[in-house]
Amino acid sequence: MTTTTPLRPQADATPLKGEDSTLLHPERPDGLPRGARFPAPQVEKIRGARLLVVWAGLAAGAWAVAVGAGYGLYVIVQSVL
């Protein structure tokens, strides 16, 4: 089965009579001209005590998952034997 997609109009194409020119040149939602790069997002970095708490929480969660999986495997092996 073959599918085809409709061709996109060329950037330099002029609109036909009765055709809206905004369809050929859509505006960006932030009002910048087409082809301009989006600004880099501002990211707040976690530092200090909050970072240590996050790392400790992630480590504790990983150990809890590992111990739970190990105990589950132990129970399954004991029930089979």
C-alpha positions as MATLAB code, in Angstrom:
seq = 'MTTTTPLRPQADATPLKGEDSTLLHPERPDGLPRGARFPAPQVEKIRGARLLVVWAGLAAGAWAVAVGAGYGLYVIVQSVL';
ca = [
       0.000    0.000    0.000;
       1.430    3.363   -0.971;
       0.501    6.637    0.644;
       1.160   10.082   -0.688;
       1.278   13.408    1.058;
       0.176   16.637   -0.577;
       2.913   18.912   -1.821;
       3.651   22.020    0.211;
       3.591   25.369   -1.565;
       6.975   26.904   -2.300;
       8.124   29.771   -0.092;
       8.368   32.112   -3.066;
       4.991   31.098   -4.465;
       2.466   33.865   -4.951;
      -1.056   33.179   -3.741;
      -3.686   32.467   -6.345;
      -6.709   34.679   -6.757;
      -8.916   34.278   -3.691;
      -6.208   32.430   -1.726;
      -5.070   33.784    1.632;
      -1.368   34.738    1.679;
      -1.082   33.855    5.397;
      -1.422   30.190    4.455;
       1.827   30.405    2.510;
       3.689   32.368    5.200;
       2.333   31.407    8.616;
       3.385   33.610   11.521;
       5.083   32.258   14.592;
       3.083   32.447   17.822;
       5.687   34.713   19.459;
       5.561   37.233   16.605;
       9.179   36.742   15.497;
       9.873   36.447   11.767;
      10.082   33.016   10.187;
      13.526   31.451   10.364;
      14.474   33.210   13.615;
      15.594   30.900   16.393;
      13.505   30.545   19.530;
      15.162   32.112   22.577;
      16.910   29.716   24.944;
      14.687   28.726   27.879;
      15.646   29.974   31.309;
      16.410   26.941   33.490;
      16.800   27.258   37.232;
      19.557   24.934   38.432;
      19.185   23.025   41.674;
      22.148   23.641   43.961;
      23.225   23.097   47.541;
      21.066   21.287   50.073;
      18.172   20.783   47.642;
      20.499   18.940   45.262;
      21.719   16.667   48.052;
      18.143   15.909   49.108;
      17.168   15.053   45.524;
      20.196   12.769   45.095;
      19.552   11.059   48.453;
      15.899   10.537   47.537;
      16.769    9.080   44.163;
      19.384    6.773   45.709;
      16.933    5.620   48.393;
      14.275    4.985   45.750;
      16.686    2.977   43.626;
      17.719    0.876   46.629;
      14.049    0.320   47.552;
      13.287   -0.913   44.041;
      16.345   -3.194   44.014;
      15.564   -4.654   47.456;
      11.895   -5.107   46.533;
      12.782   -6.885   43.316;
      15.328   -9.069   45.109;
      12.844  -10.008   47.821;
      10.186  -10.727   45.181;
      12.598  -13.013   43.355;
      13.474  -14.695   46.678;
       9.778  -15.347   47.405;
       9.181  -16.756   43.919;
      12.201  -19.088   44.175;
      11.132  -20.268   47.659;
       7.595  -21.002   46.460;
       8.868  -22.971   43.448;
      11.256  -25.059   45.543;
];
